[in-house]
Amino acid sequence: MLKIVAKCDVKDEKRTDFVQSATQLIDKSREDAGCISYELFHDFENPNIYFFIEEWKTPALAEQHSKTEHFVKYVPIIQGCLNGKFEISKLQKSL
């Protein structure tokens, strides 16, 4: 299993656009082969910090997801809403 955490620092004026695009990406990604879960959280103290938290059965299936039509469509839109780039961590369960 692979868990991906992507931290997003969203421009204040782009929050609505970000959430709309993220919703579309998440809804479609949940149907991808190997997707265990795909969620969006925001920081309790800073409303402009969001985290995509994804779980995939295998790294290969997560990689396949990154080539889907919806990923290719929505990730650039989401990126345009950010102050900088995604901070991505790929995690493997230890215990």
Protein Blocks (a to p, Z undefined) as FASTA:
>chain_A
ZZddddddddfklmmmmmmmmmmmmmmmmmpghiabdcddddfklmkbccdddddfbfkl
mmmmmmgmklmmmmmmmmmmpgcjadddddddfZZ
